Amino acid sequence: MSGAAGQTLGVEEEFHLVEAETLRLAARPELAECVARQQLGPHLHAEMLTSQLESSTDVCSDLHQLRCALVNGRREAAAAAAGVGALLLATSTHPLAPRSDIDILALPRYAQLEHRFGSVVRELNLTGCHVHVSVPDLPTAVAIMSHARPYLPVLAALTASSPFQEGCDTSYASLRLAWLGLWPQGGPPPRLESAEEYQATVDQLIAVGLIEEATALLWEVRPSARYPTLEFRIGDMCTDVDDAVLHAALVRSLVRTLAVRVARGEPPPTLPDSVLRAARWRAARYGLAGRMWSPARATLVPGVAAVAELLTEL
């Protein structure tokens, strides 16, 4: 992906694997190992758990192309799951699975994560929808990331699909987002003024022992360490493919809109980390049903109004 900000985009979708008859979580280490060795093609990838599978699109230039790529990716993932007697579940938590069903893929990097973060990793049975939007360079990516911070809560609320866990209603619209708040290398990014400050922050997090490299940084929007993209990781998994397309479209439009402001030399909005985390919590707790942070007004507004303001701004 290259060129002007927002010229191209791509999406990664993570799925649970479930048993075809009981819909219980289905551990399939043999499938995960085949995918990890890239034996099932370039669009399928292993995740941390043996009951998870990820599909990724190729680079897309428009939404029709993206929708076709998402459908094909879901078909490839479904066929791979069917080959080991499993089905896909496209929601960010498995609504019934007990923690005892969670099985971490036997790879060194996941063992290292479990050693470092303990039970936070052992109980992490979550999936998400990640959107990559092209940016021309790292300075542009960092600038847009800092401008995008106030918009993360409304993007999260629009995709919330994880209210249930272990057979209980958790009272959260997105339990995934609430749970990910436990990860010290995750959450919303800090406001950064330059690519140099971003690199210095990454270096300091490596020095303090939190991460080994930039790819381990799990901010909810971050410059990709592998591609010339800005990656939005805020979204819950979308059950309906058209919702995934809409989420990606909003993210791309936001990147394009903010790139214009960056080009004009506008500074990022001043929003304390504590306020942003509180707004993020409200989005996780109430989704669109509650009052939500308005980037335009810097206060809480009804969820529907926040979405209307976003559409107007884009």
N, C-alpha and C positions, 0 to 999 in steps of 0.2 A: 504494500500500500504506500502510495507516495502522492505528491502533488499538493494542492491547496487543502486546507483543513476541511474535512467532511466530504472529500471527493469520492472516497470509497469506504466501505464498512464490512464487517463480518461479525458473526455471532457464535458463541460457544454455549451449548446447552448440556446440563448435567441431569441424569436420570437415575432414579432408584430402579433396581431389579427386584421383581416380585415373583413369587411362585404362581404358575398359571392357574392352579385350582384354588388355593387358599388366599392368595394375595399377600401372604406373609413375605417379609424381607427375604430375598434369595441371595445367599452368598455363592458366588461363582468364581472362585479363584482361578480356575482354568481359563475362563473367558478373559478375566483381567490380565492374566499373564500373556495370552495371545495378543491382546490389544496393546499391551505395553511393549511387545516385540514388533509391533506394527505389522502383524500378520493378517489383519483384516482391513487393510487399506488406510489411506491417509486421513480420513475424516473421523475415525473413532480413536478415542484415547482412554487410558485407564485413569481412574480417580483413586483417592486415598483408601476407600473401602472396596472390598470384593463384591459388594452389592450395589455398586455404582458404575455408570458408564457415561462417557462424554462424547458428544458429536460436535464437530466444528464445520462451519461453512468455508467455502473458498472466498476469496476477495470478491465483493459484489459492488456494482456501481449504481444499482437502483433497487427499489423495494420489490418489484416483481421478480427480479433475479434472486434477491435475498429470500423471498418466500419459497421459490422453487428449491433453493439450496437447503433451507430448513426442512422442508418436506422430505427431500431426498435423504438428508442426514437422519431424520427420525425413522425413515424406512430402513436405512442401513443398520441403525442401532437396534430397531425392532427385530430385524432378521437375525442379527448376531445374538440377541437375547433368546429368540425362539430356538436357535440352534443348540442351546443348553437348557431348554425347557423353562424359560422365564419370559416375563412380560416387562414392558417399561411402565414406570409410574412417573408422570410429569407433574410433580408438586414438590415444594421445597422441604417438607418433612413427610416422612411416612407416618400416617395418622395413627397407626396401631403398634408399630414395632417396638418391643422392649429393648433397653440398652444391651441386654445380654445377646441380642442377635447381631450386634455390630462386630464386624471382622475387618481388621486393617490389613491391607495388602502388604505382603512380606517383601518390602523394598527398603534399603538402608535409609533413604531420606524420610520415610514415614516412621521408621523406628527411632530416628533421631528426633523427630517432632514429638513423638510420644514420650521419649525420655526427657525432653526439655519442658513440655507443657503438661505432662501428666494426664489426669482424667479429662481435662478439657478436650483433648484429642480423642481419647477413648470413647467419649459420648457424643462425638460430633457426627450426626447422621443427617447432613443437610446438603441440598443442591441449589444451584443458582443459574441465572442467565447472564452471561457476560457479553458486552457489546464493545467491539473494537471500532474506532473511528480514525481514519487516516489524519495524520498531522505531518507537516513538512520537516519538522526538526524538534529536538528536545526542548529548546527554549520556548517554542510555541506551545508544546504539550504542557509544560509546567505552568505557563501563564494561564492557559485555558483551564487547567485543573484548579488553580486558585480561584478563578472566577466562578467555577461550577459548584463549589462547595455548598452554597445556600440552597441549591436546587436538588440536592441528593434526597432530602426527606420526601418531597412530592413524587419523585421517581420511584422511591421505595414503596410509598403508599399505593401507587398505581399498579404495582405488580404483586402486592401481598397475597400469598397463597399458602401460608403455613400456620393455620390456627390450632392444629391438633398435634398431640404427641402422646404416645403410649395410651391411646384410647381416651384421652381427656381433652376437653376444650381448655386451652391455656389462657383464654381471654386476650391473647395477642393476635392481631391480624397477621403479623409476620414474626413468628417465634424465631425463625432463622436469623433475622436481623438483630433481635434481642440477644440471642445466644452468641452471635459473632462479636458482640460487644465485649466478651470475655477474652478475646484474642488481643494481646498487647501490640501485635504487628498489624492489626486490622483497624477498622473504624474509618471515619472520615479523615482525609489528609490534612496536614497543617497548611496554613497559608504560606506559600513560598514565593520569593520575589524573583528567582532566577534559576536557570539550570545549574549554576554553580552551587546555589544553596541547596537544591535538591540532592546533588551528588554528595555534598558535605553531610547532609542529613542521613543519607544511605550509609555513608562511611562511618558515621557515629553509631548508627544502629548495629552495624557489623562489629564495631569495636566494643560495644557494650554487651555483645553476645546474644542479641535478640534474633538476628538473621545472619545467614552466611553470604547472601548476595541479593541483588535487587529483585530477582524473581520471587523471593520469599516474602516480599513486602505485600501485604494483603489489603492495602487501602482500598476503599470503595470506589475511588477513581484514581488511576495511577498511569504514568507513562509505561507502556509495555517495554520490558527488557529484551523482548525477542523481535518485535515488529515496530515499524514507524507509525505507531498508533497511540491513542489515548484510550485506555481500557476502563469501562464503567462496569463495576462488579456489584453494584448496589441492588440489582433486581432479583427478586424471587424467581423461581422457575415458573414459566407461563404454561398452564395446561393446554390452552388453545394456541395453535400456531399463529393465528392472526393477531393475538395479543402480543406474541413475541415480536412480530413484524412491527406493530405499533410502538412497542417499547423501543426497539432499535431506531425507528424513524424519529421519535422524540429526542433520543440521545444524539443522533446525528444532527438534527436541527439545532439542538442546544449548542453543540460544538461549533457549528457554522455561525450561529448568532454571536457567541462569545468570542470567536476568532475576529469578528469585525471590531468588537470593543477593544480587544488586545491590539489590533492594528492601529486603532485610533489613539493608543497610548493611555486608555482609561485604567486606573488602578483597580485591583480586585476589591469586592465589597469587604468592609470591616465587619467581621462576625466572630466573636470570641469562640474558641473551641468548646467551652462549656455550654454556650447557648446552642451551638450546632449539634452537640451531642444530645441535648435536651430535645431539640426539634426532631432529631433522628429517632429518639425514644418514643416520642408521640406518634410518629409515623408507624413505628413497629407495633405500638400498643393499639392504636385506634384505626389505622389505615385511613381510608377516605371518609369514614363515618365520624371522625372527630375533627377538632379544630387543628389547623396545620400552619406551620411557619410559612409566611409569605415573604419571599425575597424582595418583592417590589415595595411592600409596606413595612418590612422589618417588624412584624407583629403576627399574632395568630389570627387566622381567618377560617371560616368553614372550609372543609376539604374540597367541596365542589368549587368554591370561589378560588382556591389556590390552583386548581387545575385550569380553570378558565383564565386566570392571570398568566399561567404558563403558556397556554395556547396563544393568547394575545401577544405575549412577548416574543414568541417564536415566529 
